[in-house]
Amino acid sequence: MKILYITAEGFDTPNPNNQMAEVMIRDFLKSGHSVHLVQSHRKGLYPDIPKSLENLPNFTFDTVKRKVVDKSDFVKRYLNDVKYAFSAKKYWKKVKDADVIYLQSGPTVIYPMRMLHLFKRKLPIVYSVYDVFPGHAYEIGVIKSKFVYNILRVIQKPCYRIPQAITVLSDDMKKKVVEQGADPGKVHVVPAWYDVSTAGEVPAEKNRFLKKYGIEGNKFTVQYAGSIGYVFDYKAVIELAKRLKEDTDINIRIVGDGPLKDIFVAEAESECLTNISFYPLQPVELTSDVYSACDISIIPLRKGVIGNGVPSKAPILMNCKRVIVNSVDINSDYAKMFEEHNMGVAVDTSDSDGLAQAVIELKNSPEKRRIMAENAYAYGKEIYSSDASTEKIIDIFWQVSGKRKIN
């Protein structure tokens, strides 16, 4: 089977979902399928194609260069994405022998979807939703106008009607896309996945991130590693640091970059929060080292993020045997999952005291941390391994293409 994979993102620019895309393509190829990727090039911080995919048989790609636009300027970013959608058309249009189209979600996905429906009418479309738009952008404040939000909701509605199948990362997200008008029967939950061949716990004595910065493990470390963008609730970390300020045995470490980092750093300094330390975004190959370089991890998300999206870092943290303390919408299935399986903690986005209390309890309960970490590891292996998730996607491809699966 030949898969035409179209995305508005690119491997050259850091993105929380790039790791999933890389392992997914690799697994498709390992299973005997061929892939043609159409992607973008913006910042050029990394190679357009990761080393793990370089020169692999049956893998081809086209890369469309485009401008870098500030994510906070929604209008310019949206128009830039629309321009990219039309620029990319000439590349996917020339692919004549595909059996299925795998279309990655984005704010302007309606435009390539409409064009694909027009020019590739005979090809089934599998729409992969990583973020529910415009709900995601509205909830985190990138879209501030309710009027604009409602217009964009109407524009996006065909995205849930045209595809033959839709994949989402969680049950919370399935509820959201069904609310947007998707047929529940064609919405498939494929959990976020991690690379089973590379992700895993890295002990301190071999940890390249710790060695790189000469970090000594003499404090209980609470860590967030990832994008410091609009879904990340930096104020929750500020409030946490205030409440833990008197406990000099606890350090909060932030590893990453993003549009809100300068504001975050400035506010931490103005509050004299010396218990927060900042490190830059690390290369992809150090992901497991970074995620293993702490006692517990925190995932603080702004209200409304869960359901419109899901933290893709959670599965890798589980495989690194790190307990996660989440600050998220407490009534979500995602939050409930941690309590049900005793593999971490979830508190509501408004519960700063609860977040601090969770950290203190875990610090003082090493046995509790050990049990939760083992439970998280086992759960992650069962639910989030890339082998299981990519096989689900391939099964969906067979289903929508009407082709008989060859064993």
C-alpha positions in Angstrom: 0.0 0.0 0.0 1.2 3.5 -0.8 0.4 6.2 1.7 0.3 9.9 0.8 1.1 11.7 4.0 0.3 15.4 4.0 1.2 17.8 6.9 1.5 21.5 7.4 4.4 20.8 9.8 8.0 19.7 9.1 10.8 17.9 10.9 13.0 21.0 10.6 11.0 22.9 13.2 10.5 21.6 16.8 7.0 20.2 17.3 5.7 18.0 20.1 4.3 15.6 17.6 7.3 15.2 15.3 8.5 12.2 17.3 5.3 10.4 16.7 5.4 11.2 13.0 8.9 9.9 12.7 8.3 6.6 14.3 4.9 6.2 12.5 6.5 6.6 9.1 9.3 4.2 10.0 6.8 1.6 11.2 4.8 2.0 8.0 7.9 1.3 5.9 8.9 -1.6 8.2 5.5 -3.1 7.5 6.2 -3.2 3.8 4.2 0.0 2.8 5.6 3.0 0.9 5.2 6.6 2.0 5.3 9.9 0.2 5.5 12.8 2.6 4.6 16.4 1.8 5.8 18.7 4.6 6.9 22.3 5.3 10.2 23.9 6.1 10.2 26.9 8.4 13.0 27.4 11.0 15.6 24.9 9.8 16.7 24.0 13.3 16.8 20.3 12.5 17.3 18.4 9.2 14.2 18.1 7.0 14.4 14.4 7.3 15.6 12.6 10.5 18.5 10.3 10.3 16.3 7.3 11.1 14.4 7.9 7.8 17.2 8.9 5.6 17.6 6.8 2.4 15.0 4.2 3.5 13.5 2.3 0.6 10.0 3.2 -0.4 10.2 6.6 1.3 10.0 9.8 -0.8 9.2 13.3 0.2 8.7 16.9 -0.9 9.4 19.9 1.3 7.8 23.3 0.8 9.6 26.3 2.2 7.6 29.0 4.0 7.9 32.0 6.2 8.2 31.9 10.0 5.2 33.7 11.6 4.8 34.5 15.2 2.3 32.1 16.7 0.7 34.8 18.7 -0.4 36.6 15.5 -3.3 34.4 14.7 -4.3 36.2 11.5 -0.9 36.2 9.9 -0.3 32.6 10.9 -3.6 31.5 9.5 -3.0 33.3 6.2 0.5 31.8 6.0 -0.9 28.3 6.5 -3.5 28.9 3.8 -0.7 29.9 1.4 1.2 26.8 2.3 -1.9 24.6 1.6 -2.1 25.9 -2.0 1.7 25.7 -2.4 1.7 22.1 -1.3 -1.0 21.1 -3.8 1.4 20.8 -6.8 3.5 18.3 -4.9 0.7 16.0 -3.7 -1.2 16.3 -7.0 1.7 14.7 -8.9 1.5 11.5 -6.7 -0.6 9.2 -9.0 -0.2 5.8 -7.4 -1.3 6.4 -3.7 -3.9 4.1 -2.2 -4.8 6.3 0.8 -4.3 9.8 2.0 -3.2 10.5 5.6 -3.9 14.1 6.3 -2.6 15.7 9.5 -4.7 18.3 11.3 -4.0 22.0 11.5 -5.8 25.3 11.6 -6.2 25.4 7.8 -6.7 21.7 7.1 -10.0 22.5 5.5 -8.2 23.9 2.4 -6.1 20.8 1.5 -9.0 18.6 2.4 -11.3 20.4 0.0 -8.7 20.3 -2.7 -8.0 16.6 -2.1 -11.7 15.9 -2.3 -11.8 17.6 -5.6 -8.6 16.4 -7.3 -8.2 13.0 -5.5 -11.8 12.1 -5.2 -11.2 8.4 -5.6 -8.7 8.2 -2.8 -9.9 7.7 0.8 -8.8 10.3 3.3 -7.9 9.4 6.9 -7.9 12.6 8.9 -5.5 12.6 11.8 -6.5 15.0 14.6 -3.8 16.0 17.0 -5.5 19.3 18.0 -9.2 20.1 17.7 -9.4 23.4 15.9 -10.7 26.0 16.5 -11.6 24.8 20.0 -8.0 24.4 21.0 -7.0 27.9 19.9 -10.0 29.5 21.5 -9.6 27.7 24.8 -5.9 28.8 25.2 -6.6 32.4 24.1 -5.0 32.5 20.7 -8.4 33.2 19.3 -10.0 35.9 21.5 -13.2 36.6 19.6 -16.2 34.4 20.1 -17.5 35.6 16.8 -14.3 34.6 15.0 -14.4 31.3 16.8 -17.9 30.5 15.6 -17.1 31.4 12.0 -14.1 29.1 12.1 -16.2 26.3 13.6 -18.6 26.5 10.6 -15.7 26.6 8.2 -14.1 23.5 9.7 -17.3 21.4 9.8 -16.7 19.7 6.4 -13.4 18.3 7.9 -15.6 15.9 9.9 -17.8 15.0 7.0 -15.4 14.5 4.0 -12.9 11.9 5.4 -13.6 8.2 5.3 -12.1 7.9 8.8 -10.9 10.2 11.6 -8.2 9.3 14.2 -7.9 11.1 17.5 -5.5 10.6 20.4 -8.0 10.1 23.3 -11.6 9.5 24.3 -11.8 13.1 25.4 -10.9 14.2 21.9 -13.4 11.8 20.4 -16.2 13.5 22.4 -15.0 16.9 21.0 -15.0 15.9 17.3 -18.4 14.1 17.6 -19.7 17.4 19.1 -18.3 19.1 16.0 -20.5 16.8 13.8 -18.3 13.8 13.1 -20.0 10.4 12.8 -19.0 8.4 15.9 -18.7 5.3 13.8 -15.8 6.7 11.7 -13.9 8.2 14.7 -11.1 5.9 15.9 -9.1 6.4 19.1 -5.4 5.8 18.4 -3.5 6.8 21.6 -0.4 8.9 21.4 2.6 6.7 21.0 6.4 6.6 21.7 9.3 4.9 19.9 9.6 1.5 21.6 13.1 1.0 20.2 14.6 4.2 21.6 12.5 5.6 24.5 13.4 4.4 28.0 14.8 5.3 31.3 18.4 6.5 31.3 20.3 6.2 34.7 22.0 9.2 36.1 25.5 7.8 35.6 24.8 7.5 31.9 22.6 10.6 31.5 24.0 12.8 28.7 21.8 15.8 29.7 23.0 15.8 33.3 26.6 15.4 32.2 26.2 18.2 29.6 25.3 20.7 32.2 27.1 19.3 35.2 23.9 18.8 37.1 24.2 17.0 40.4 21.4 15.0 41.9 21.4 16.6 45.4 17.9 17.9 45.3 14.4 16.5 44.7 13.7 17.6 41.1 10.3 18.4 39.7 10.7 18.9 35.9 8.8 20.1 32.9 10.4 19.5 29.6 8.8 20.7 26.3 7.4 23.6 24.5 6.8 26.8 26.6 3.9 27.9 24.4 0.2 28.8 24.8 -1.0 25.4 26.0 1.6 25.4 28.8 0.4 27.0 32.0 3.5 28.8 33.2 1.5 30.6 36.0 0.8 27.2 37.6 4.5 26.6 37.8 5.0 30.1 39.3 2.4 29.4 42.0 3.9 26.0 42.6 7.3 27.5 43.1 5.9 30.1 45.6 4.4 27.4 47.7 7.6 25.3 47.7 9.9 28.2 48.2 10.7 27.4 51.8 11.6 23.8 51.0 15.2 24.2 49.9 15.5 20.5 49.1 13.1 20.9 46.1 14.1 22.3 42.7 11.8 23.0 39.8 13.6 22.5 36.4 12.2 23.8 33.1 13.8 22.4 29.9 12.5 24.0 26.7 11.9 27.1 24.7 8.8 28.8 23.2 7.0 32.1 22.7 6.2 32.5 26.5 9.6 31.6 27.9 10.9 35.2 28.2 7.7 36.2 30.0 8.0 33.1 32.3 11.6 33.8 33.1 10.9 37.5 33.8 8.0 36.7 36.2 10.1 34.1 38.0 12.9 36.6 38.5 10.5 39.4 39.6 9.1 37.0 42.3 12.6 36.0 43.3 11.9 32.4 42.7 15.4 30.9 42.9 13.9 27.4 43.1 13.2 27.4 39.4 16.1 26.7 37.0 15.8 27.1 33.2 17.6 25.1 30.4 17.2 25.4 26.6 15.4 22.9 24.4 17.5 19.8 23.8 18.2 17.8 20.7 15.6 15.1 19.9 18.2 12.4 20.5 18.4 13.4 24.2 14.7 13.1 24.8 14.9 10.0 27.0 17.9 11.5 28.9 16.0 14.7 29.6 12.8 12.9 30.7 14.8 10.6 33.0 16.7 13.5 34.6 14.2 14.2 37.4 12.4 12.6 40.3 8.9 13.5 39.1 7.5 15.3 36.1 4.8 17.9 35.9 2.5 18.6 33.0 0.7 21.9 33.7 -1.9 22.7 30.9 -4.2 25.6 30.6 -7.9 25.0 31.2 -9.6 23.6 28.1 -6.6 22.0 26.5 -7.5 18.4 27.5 -10.2 17.3 25.1 -9.0 19.6 22.3 -5.6 17.9 22.5 -3.5 15.5 24.6 0.0 15.8 26.0 2.1 13.6 23.7 5.0 13.6 26.2 3.1 11.5 28.8 3.7 8.1 27.1 7.5 8.7 26.9 7.6 9.8 30.5 5.8 6.6 31.5 8.3 4.5 29.6 11.1 6.4 31.4 9.4 5.4 34.7 8.7 8.9 35.8 5.6 9.7 37.8 3.6 12.6 36.3 1.8 15.2 38.3 -0.8 16.8 36.0 -2.5 20.2 36.3 -5.4 19.7 33.9 -9.2 19.7 33.6 -10.0 17.4 36.5 -13.2 15.9 35.0 -11.5 14.7 31.8 -10.9 11.0 31.1 -7.2 11.8 30.9 -7.1 13.0 34.5 -9.2 10.1 35.8 -6.9 7.6 34.1 -4.0 8.4 36.5 -6.1 7.8 39.6 -7.8 4.7 38.2 -4.4 3.0 37.4 -2.5 4.5 40.4 0.2 5.8 38.1 0.4 9.5 38.8 -1.6 12.5 40.1 -4.0 14.9 38.5 -5.3 18.1 40.1 -7.5 20.8 38.6 -6.0 23.7 36.8 -7.3 26.1 39.5 -5.9 24.0 42.4 -2.5 25.5 43.1 -2.5 24.2 46.7 -3.4 20.7 45.5 -0.5 20.8 43.0 2.0 21.7 45.7 0.6 19.1 48.1 0.9 16.4 45.5 4.6 17.3 45.0 5.3 17.3 48.7 3.6 14.0 49.2 5.5 12.3 46.4 8.8 13.7 47.7 8.1 12.3 51.1 6.9 8.9 49.8 9.6 7.2 47.7 7.8 3.8 47.9 4.6 5.5 46.6 6.6 7.0 43.7 8.2 3.6 42.9 4.8 1.8 42.7 3.3 4.6 40.6 6.3 4.6 38.3 6.0 0.8 37.8 2.3 1.1 37.1 2.8 3.9 34.6 5.5 1.9 32.8 3.3 -1.2 32.5 0.3 0.9 31.4 2.4 2.7 28.8 3.8 -0.5 27.4 0.2 -1.8 26.9 -1.5 1.3 25.6 1.1 3.7 24.1 3.7 1.5 22.3 4.3 2.6 18.7 3.9 -1.0 17.5 0.3 -1.1 18.7 -0.7 2.4 17.6 0.8 2.3 14.1 -0.8 -1.2 13.5 -4.2 0.4 14.4 -3.6 3.1 11.8 -2.6 0.6 9.1 -5.7 -1.5 9.8 -7.8 1.7 9.3 -6.0 2.2 5.9 -7.0 -1.3 4.8 -10.5 -0.7 5.9 -11.1 2.6 4.1 -9.2 1.6 1.0 -11.3 -1.5 0.5 -8.3 -3.6 -0.2 -7.7 -7.1 1.1 -5.1 -7.2 3.7 -2.1 -9.4 2.7 -0.8 -11.4 5.6 
